[in-house]
Amino acid sequence: MGGGAGTRLFPLTKERSKPAVPLAGKYRIVDIPISNCINSGLRRIYVLTQFNSASLHRHINSSYKFDNFSRSFVEILAAQQTPTDTNWYQGTADAVRQNLRDFLQYPYQYFVILSGDQLYRMDLGDLLSQHVESKAEMTLGTIPVSREAATSLGIMHTDATRRVTRFEEKPKDPTVLDEMRIPPELLTDLGQAADADLYQASMGIYVFNREMLIRALDNDYVDFGKHVIPELIPTARLHSYIFQGYWEDIGTIRAFFDANLGLTNAVPAFNFFDTTAPIYTHARFLPGSKINGATIRKAIISDGCIIDDALIEQCVIGIRSYIKAGTTIRRSIVMGADFYDVDLASRDGGPELGIGRNCAIDNAIIDKNARIGDGVVITPDGKPENFDGPNWYIRDGIVVVPKGATIPDGAWI
């Protein structure tokens, strides 16, 4: 599912869809669910798109090409008007309903529906195996969360066989939370203490039988979590697949920022170095990065960068980044550039592509193709949690310089 507007990730989604936002220096968010599918042996993949989808389409078309002798594909299904439906996607369920004719033209018996904006590594084969063995009509991926986290998520309650018996969206009532706690016998099966205060939160991952998918969408409901699932619980066999690995919904600026910086840890919670289940992306054939006397601590440096005598601490540096001497960057994400700045005339006397000399950048996200002049200071200190500047923003206490922005010499943000 890649069609959401991604308003909580604005301004990173100002010119691109949420799944197309760069991640970990050289990837896009959409690479995570697609790679999980490929690594699990699921190689017939549809990506449903709608808002700001041009860059997402380019990335998918250039990244996922299977040979002509394979029946594998990653195919884009963009929102479209038809003689029978002139509306755009109204929600997750509506998006699947509008493309149901494409899904049902092949004899597939099981359909896996994934969100396009989450960071996790899952063997979807295990999910499918449980779905088949339990004789479920629908299986939902869930993850154990604390009582505090449960109040902001969709929470499932199951019996000891993992059959879903109840669903509550963002429960706040203490009595309801007590009733939704994972049963002791199920906690024991999960290797948790029987009295652990844990709850099953929906991951937005679903498996449907063919007949169940048709039945579930034979209505006007627009969203799986809010409408379809609560309606199905009393009459259908819905089961929970409890995932206990790392999972993060990176749908907000703060979650996106923390998830990226977490990757710089010596032993990160999510490991891109796992060779048994790699994360795939567009092969760009860039040269190795050049480091000219820089001091670097806890950082990810992507391909094709040139970093002069700068200080970089706990940062993610994206492809083709150019960082000049004397600059200090701490706890920040620099997304890099889509091209090298070779046409000097196109600058009109402004800064070069990249980050200039003697800058100080802290707790910031510098989006792609930004031009930061010399002597620029960027920090959220002393500023509101959320604020809109002339060519910059603050979201969740993080300064965001949007794609293609220019910050002149000596500017103080």
C-alpha positions as CSV (number, residue, x, y, z in Angstrom):
1,M,0.0,0.0,0.0
2,G,1.8,3.1,-1.2
3,G,-1.0,5.6,-1.9
4,G,-1.3,7.6,1.3
5,A,-0.7,11.4,1.3
6,G,1.8,11.1,4.2
7,T,0.8,14.4,5.8
8,R,2.5,13.4,9.1
9,L,5.8,13.2,7.2
10,F,5.5,16.6,5.6
11,P,7.7,18.3,4.3
12,L,9.5,15.1,3.3
13,T,6.3,14.3,1.4
14,K,6.0,17.7,-0.2
15,E,7.1,16.4,-3.6
16,R,7.0,12.6,-3.1
17,S,4.8,9.9,-1.7
18,K,5.6,8.5,1.8
19,P,7.1,5.2,0.5
20,A,9.5,7.1,-1.8
21,V,11.1,9.0,1.1
22,P,14.9,8.1,1.3
23,L,15.9,5.8,4.2
24,A,19.3,4.9,5.7
25,G,21.2,7.0,3.1
26,K,20.7,4.9,-0.1
27,Y,17.3,3.2,0.2
28,R,13.6,4.2,0.0
29,I,11.0,3.2,2.5
30,V,9.2,1.1,-0.1
31,D,12.3,-1.1,-0.4
32,I,11.5,-2.6,3.0
33,P,8.2,-4.3,2.2
34,I,9.2,-5.3,-1.3
35,S,12.5,-6.8,0.0
36,N,10.5,-8.7,2.7
37,C,8.3,-10.2,-0.1
38,I,11.3,-11.2,-2.3
39,N,13.2,-12.7,0.6
40,S,10.1,-14.7,1.6
41,G,9.6,-16.1,-1.9
42,L,6.6,-13.9,-2.7
43,R,7.6,-12.5,-6.1
44,R,4.3,-11.3,-7.6
45,I,3.9,-7.9,-6.1
46,Y,1.6,-5.0,-6.7
47,V,2.3,-1.5,-5.4
48,L,-0.8,0.6,-5.1
49,T,0.0,4.3,-5.6
50,Q,-1.8,7.6,-5.6
51,F,-0.3,10.8,-4.2
52,N,2.9,12.4,-5.6
53,S,3.8,9.1,-7.1
54,A,6.2,10.0,-10.0
55,S,9.4,9.5,-8.0
56,L,8.1,6.3,-6.5
57,H,7.3,5.0,-10.0
58,R,10.8,5.8,-11.2
59,H,12.4,4.1,-8.3
60,I,10.4,0.9,-8.6
61,N,10.8,0.7,-12.4
62,S,14.6,1.2,-12.1
63,S,15.1,-1.1,-9.1
64,Y,12.9,-4.2,-9.5
65,K,13.5,-6.0,-12.9
66,F,13.1,-9.8,-13.1
67,D,14.3,-11.8,-16.0
68,N,12.0,-12.7,-19.0
69,F,11.9,-16.3,-18.0
70,S,10.4,-15.7,-14.6
71,R,6.8,-15.2,-13.7
72,S,7.9,-12.7,-11.0
73,F,7.0,-9.0,-11.2
74,V,6.7,-5.8,-9.2
75,E,3.8,-4.0,-10.9
76,I,2.5,-0.5,-10.1
77,L,-1.3,0.0,-9.9
78,A,-1.9,3.7,-9.8
79,A,-5.2,5.2,-8.8
80,Q,-7.5,5.6,-11.8
81,Q,-11.0,6.5,-12.8
82,T,-13.1,3.9,-14.5
83,P,-16.6,3.9,-16.0
84,T,-17.9,2.4,-12.8
85,D,-15.9,4.3,-10.3
86,T,-14.7,7.9,-10.6
87,N,-13.2,8.3,-7.1
88,W,-9.6,8.1,-6.0
89,Y,-8.6,5.7,-3.2
90,Q,-10.6,6.6,-0.1
91,G,-8.6,4.3,2.2
92,T,-6.8,1.0,2.4
93,A,-9.8,-1.2,1.8
94,D,-11.1,1.0,-1.0
95,A,-7.7,0.9,-2.7
96,V,-7.8,-2.9,-2.8
97,R,-11.4,-3.0,-3.8
98,Q,-10.8,-0.7,-6.8
99,N,-8.0,-3.1,-8.0
100,L,-9.8,-6.3,-7.2
101,R,-10.4,-7.2,-10.8
102,D,-6.6,-7.2,-11.4
103,F,-6.0,-9.4,-8.4
104,L,-8.7,-11.9,-9.2
105,Q,-7.7,-12.5,-12.8
106,Y,-5.1,-14.9,-11.6
107,P,-5.8,-18.1,-9.6
108,Y,-4.1,-16.9,-6.4
109,Q,-5.6,-18.4,-3.2
110,Y,-3.9,-16.1,-0.7
111,F,-3.3,-12.4,-0.7
112,V,-0.8,-10.6,1.6
113,I,-1.4,-6.9,2.1
114,L,1.5,-4.8,3.5
115,S,1.9,-1.2,4.5
116,G,4.4,0.9,2.6
117,D,5.9,2.9,5.5
118,Q,7.2,0.5,8.1
119,L,10.7,-0.6,9.1
120,Y,11.0,-4.3,9.9
121,R,12.3,-7.6,8.6
122,M,9.8,-10.5,8.5
123,D,9.7,-13.9,6.9
124,L,6.2,-13.7,5.4
125,G,6.4,-17.5,4.8
126,D,6.0,-18.0,8.5
127,L,3.0,-15.8,8.5
128,L,1.4,-17.7,5.6
129,S,2.2,-21.1,7.2
130,Q,0.4,-20.1,10.4
131,H,-2.5,-18.8,8.3
132,V,-2.9,-22.1,6.5
133,E,-2.3,-24.3,9.5
134,S,-4.8,-22.5,11.7
135,K,-7.4,-22.6,8.9
136,A,-8.0,-18.9,9.3
137,E,-9.9,-16.9,6.7
138,M,-7.9,-13.8,7.6
139,T,-4.7,-13.4,9.6
140,L,-3.5,-10.1,11.0
141,G,0.1,-9.3,11.9
142,T,0.4,-8.0,15.4
143,I,3.2,-7.0,17.7
144,P,3.3,-7.0,21.6
145,V,3.4,-3.4,22.9
146,S,3.3,-1.8,26.3
147,R,0.2,-0.3,28.0
148,E,1.4,3.2,27.2
149,A,1.9,2.4,23.5
150,A,-1.4,0.6,23.3
151,T,-3.3,3.9,23.7
152,S,-2.2,5.2,20.3
153,L,-2.6,1.9,18.3
154,G,-5.3,-0.5,17.1
155,I,-5.3,-3.3,19.7
156,M,-6.5,-6.9,19.1
157,H,-7.6,-9.3,21.8
158,T,-7.4,-13.0,21.1
159,D,-8.1,-16.2,22.9
160,A,-5.4,-18.8,23.6
161,T,-5.6,-20.2,20.1
162,R,-4.8,-16.7,18.7
163,R,-8.3,-16.2,17.3
164,V,-9.2,-12.5,17.3
165,T,-12.3,-11.9,19.5
166,R,-12.2,-8.1,19.8
167,F,-10.7,-4.9,18.3
168,E,-10.3,-1.5,19.9
169,E,-8.9,1.5,18.2
170,K,-6.6,3.5,20.5
171,P,-8.2,2.4,23.8
172,K,-7.8,4.9,26.6
173,D,-10.2,3.5,29.2
174,P,-8.2,1.6,31.9
175,T,-11.0,-1.0,32.2
176,V,-10.9,-1.7,28.4
177,L,-7.1,-1.9,28.5
178,D,-7.3,-4.5,31.3
179,E,-9.7,-6.5,29.2
180,M,-7.5,-6.3,26.1
181,R,-4.3,-7.6,27.8
182,I,-2.6,-10.6,26.1
183,P,-3.9,-13.8,27.9
184,P,-1.3,-15.4,30.4
185,E,-1.2,-18.7,28.5
186,L,-0.4,-16.9,25.2
187,L,2.3,-14.8,26.9
188,T,3.9,-18.1,28.1
189,D,3.9,-19.4,24.6
190,L,5.7,-16.2,23.5
191,G,8.4,-16.7,26.1
192,Q,7.1,-13.8,28.2
193,A,6.2,-13.7,31.9
194,A,2.5,-14.7,32.4
195,D,1.8,-11.4,34.2
196,A,3.4,-9.2,31.6
197,D,1.4,-6.1,30.8
198,L,1.4,-6.4,27.0
199,Y,-1.1,-5.9,24.2
200,Q,-1.3,-7.0,20.6
201,A,-1.1,-4.0,18.3
202,S,-2.0,-4.2,14.6
203,M,0.9,-3.9,12.2
204,G,-1.3,-3.2,9.2
205,I,-0.2,-6.6,7.7
206,Y,-3.0,-8.8,6.5
207,V,-3.4,-12.2,4.9
208,F,-6.7,-13.0,3.2
209,N,-8.1,-16.2,1.7
210,R,-9.4,-15.5,-1.8
211,E,-13.1,-15.9,-0.9
212,M,-12.6,-13.9,2.3
213,L,-11.1,-11.0,0.5
214,I,-14.1,-10.9,-1.9
215,R,-16.5,-11.1,1.0
216,A,-14.7,-8.5,3.1
217,L,-14.8,-5.9,0.3
218,D,-18.4,-6.5,-0.8
219,N,-19.5,-3.3,0.9
220,D,-18.7,0.4,1.0
221,Y,-16.1,0.3,3.8
222,V,-13.0,2.3,3.0
223,D,-10.5,1.2,5.7
224,F,-9.4,-2.2,6.9
225,G,-8.5,-1.2,10.4
226,K,-11.4,1.1,11.2
227,H,-14.2,-0.6,9.3
228,V,-13.6,-4.0,7.7
229,I,-11.9,-5.9,10.6
230,P,-14.4,-4.9,13.3
231,E,-17.2,-6.0,11.0
232,L,-15.6,-9.4,10.3
233,I,-14.6,-10.4,13.9
234,P,-18.1,-11.8,14.9
235,T,-18.6,-13.9,11.7
236,A,-15.2,-14.9,10.3
237,R,-12.2,-16.8,11.5
238,L,-9.7,-14.1,12.1
239,H,-6.4,-15.1,13.7
240,S,-3.4,-13.1,15.0
241,Y,0.2,-13.7,13.9
242,I,2.4,-12.3,16.8
243,F,5.7,-10.9,15.5
244,Q,8.4,-10.4,18.1
245,G,11.1,-8.8,16.1
246,Y,12.0,-5.1,15.5
247,W,9.1,-3.1,14.0
248,E,8.7,0.7,13.6
249,D,6.0,2.7,12.0
250,I,8.0,5.5,10.5
251,G,5.0,7.6,9.6
252,T,6.0,10.8,11.5
253,I,9.0,13.0,11.4
254,R,10.1,12.1,14.9
255,A,9.7,8.3,14.2
256,F,11.5,8.6,10.9
257,F,14.4,10.6,12.5
258,D,14.9,8.3,15.4
259,A,14.7,5.2,13.3
260,N,17.4,6.5,10.9
261,L,19.7,7.6,13.7
262,G,19.2,4.3,15.5
263,L,20.9,2.6,12.5
264,T,24.2,4.3,13.4
265,N,24.5,2.3,16.6
266,A,27.2,-0.3,16.8
267,V,24.5,-3.0,17.1
268,P,21.3,-1.4,15.6
269,A,17.9,-2.8,16.3
270,F,17.4,-3.1,12.6
271,N,20.4,-4.5,10.8
272,F,21.0,-3.7,7.1
273,F,24.1,-6.0,7.2
274,D,22.0,-9.1,7.4
275,T,23.1,-11.1,4.3
276,T,20.5,-13.8,4.7
277,A,17.7,-11.3,4.1
278,P,19.1,-8.3,2.3
279,I,17.3,-5.1,1.6
280,Y,17.2,-4.4,-2.2
281,T,17.2,-1.0,-3.9
282,H,18.2,0.8,-7.1
283,A,21.8,0.0,-8.2
284,R,23.4,3.4,-9.0
285,F,27.0,2.4,-9.8
286,L,28.4,5.4,-7.8
287,P,32.1,5.7,-6.9
288,G,33.3,5.0,-3.3
289,S,33.0,8.0,-1.0
290,K,36.1,10.3,-0.6
291,I,36.9,11.4,3.0
292,N,39.5,14.2,3.1
293,G,40.6,14.5,6.7
294,A,37.1,14.4,8.3
295,T,36.4,13.3,11.8
296,I,33.5,10.8,11.8
297,R,31.8,9.1,14.8
298,K,28.7,6.8,14.6
299,A,27.7,7.6,11.1
300,I,26.5,5.9,7.9
301,I,28.2,7.3,4.8
302,S,26.6,6.3,1.5
303,D,28.1,6.0,-1.9
304,G,29.5,8.8,-4.0
305,C,30.1,11.3,-1.2
306,I,32.9,13.9,-0.9
307,I,33.5,14.9,2.7
308,D,36.3,17.4,3.4
309,D,37.7,18.3,6.9
310,A,34.4,18.2,8.7
311,L,33.1,16.8,12.0
312,I,30.2,14.3,11.7
313,E,28.7,12.7,14.8
314,Q,25.7,10.3,14.8
315,C,24.5,11.1,11.3
316,V,23.2,9.4,8.2
317,I,24.8,10.8,5.1
318,G,23.0,10.1,1.8
319,I,24.3,9.4,-1.7
320,R,26.3,12.1,-3.5
321,S,26.6,14.3,-0.4
322,Y,29.2,17.1,-0.6
323,I,30.2,18.5,2.8
324,K,32.9,21.1,2.9
325,A,35.7,21.8,5.5
326,G,35.0,23.3,8.9
327,T,31.4,22.1,9.1
328,T,30.1,20.3,12.1
329,I,27.0,18.0,11.7
330,R,25.5,16.3,14.8
331,R,22.5,14.0,15.1
332,S,21.2,14.8,11.6
333,I,20.2,13.2,8.3
334,V,21.7,14.5,5.1
335,M,19.8,12.9,2.2
336,G,22.4,13.8,-0.5
337,A,21.6,14.6,-4.1
338,D,20.1,13.1,-7.2
339,F,23.0,14.5,-9.4
340,Y,26.4,16.1,-9.1
341,D,26.6,19.9,-9.3
342,V,28.7,20.2,-12.5
343,D,26.8,23.1,-14.2
344,L,28.2,26.1,-12.4
345,A,26.1,28.5,-14.5
346,S,22.8,27.0,-13.1
347,R,23.6,28.3,-9.6
348,D,23.0,32.0,-10.4
349,G,25.7,32.9,-7.9
350,G,24.1,30.9,-5.1
351,P,25.6,28.1,-3.0
352,E,26.8,24.8,-4.5
353,L,24.8,21.6,-4.1
354,G,25.6,20.2,-0.7
355,I,26.7,21.8,2.6
356,G,29.1,24.7,2.6
357,R,32.1,25.6,4.8
358,N,32.0,26.3,8.5
359,C,28.4,25.4,9.0
360,A,26.9,24.0,12.3
361,I,24.0,21.6,11.9
362,D,22.3,19.9,14.8
363,N,19.1,17.8,15.0
364,A,18.1,18.4,11.4
365,I,17.0,16.7,8.2
366,I,18.5,18.1,5.0
367,D,16.5,16.7,2.2
368,K,17.9,15.9,-1.3
369,N,19.3,18.5,-3.6
370,A,19.5,21.2,-0.9
371,R,22.1,24.0,-1.2
372,I,23.5,25.1,2.2
373,G,25.7,28.2,2.0
374,D,28.9,28.9,4.0
375,G,28.6,29.8,7.7
376,V,25.0,28.5,8.1
377,V,23.7,27.5,11.5
378,I,20.7,25.1,11.7
379,T,19.4,24.0,15.1
380,P,16.0,23.7,16.8
381,D,17.2,25.1,20.1
382,G,15.0,27.8,21.5
383,K,12.4,27.3,18.8
384,P,8.8,25.9,18.9
385,E,8.2,22.1,18.4
386,N,6.4,22.9,15.1
387,F,7.0,26.0,12.9
388,D,7.0,27.0,9.3
389,G,9.8,29.2,8.1
390,P,10.4,30.7,4.6
391,N,12.3,27.8,3.2
392,W,12.5,25.5,6.2
393,Y,10.3,23.8,8.7
394,I,10.3,22.5,12.3
395,R,8.4,19.3,13.0
396,D,8.5,17.4,16.3
397,G,11.5,19.5,17.4
398,I,13.5,18.7,14.3
399,V,14.5,21.3,11.6
400,V,13.7,20.1,8.1
401,V,15.2,21.7,5.0
402,P,13.0,20.5,2.1
403,K,14.1,19.1,-1.2
404,G,15.8,21.6,-3.5
405,A,15.8,24.4,-0.9
406,T,18.6,27.0,-0.8
407,I,19.9,28.4,2.5
408,P,22.1,31.5,1.8
409,D,25.5,32.2,3.3
410,G,25.4,33.2,7.0
411,A,21.8,32.2,7.6
412,W,20.8,31.3,11.1
413,I,17.9,28.8,11.5
